[in-house]
Amino acid sequence: MPLQPQERHAVLFMLRHLAYGLTGALTFGVSLLGLDVGGIGTLVLASDQWALNLALLFAGLFITFGSVAMGVGVMSLAEDRY
């Protein structure tokens, strides 16, 4: 069942904002580890389970930043444009 044009537009709108959030999360996560804020980079990479730690860190960041970006996108729809 193909999507109607307005449905396709809505899905693409949400996916675009999700991509913005995921990009922000990736940037934040890499910066957090690279700058070793609070020793988290050292803690994560020195662990025996470093892959699991990285997966959990980035999964949490992706969910949080992606949700916020999509929410901002939806809330900006009601914005008055001059």
ZIHU-V396976 format. One record per backbone hydrogen bond with DSSP energy under -0.5 kcal/mol. CO is the residue of the C=O (numbers start at 1). NH is the residue of the N-H. Records with the same first field share a line. If there is no record, write none. Layout:
CO=NH  NH
//
This chain:
4=8
5=9
6=10
7=11
8=12
9=13
10=14
11=15
12=16
13=17
14=18
15=19
16=20
17=21
18=22
19=23
20=24
21=25
22=26
23=27
24=28
25=29
26=30
27=31
28=32
29=33
30=34
31=35
32=37
36=39
37=40
39=43
40=44
41=45
42=46
43=47
44=47
47=50
49=53
50=54
51=55
52=56
53=57
54=58
55=59
56=60
57=61
58=62
59=63
60=64
61=65
62=66
63=67
64=68
65=69
66=70
67=71
68=72
69=73
70=74
71=75
72=76
74=77
75=78
76=79
//
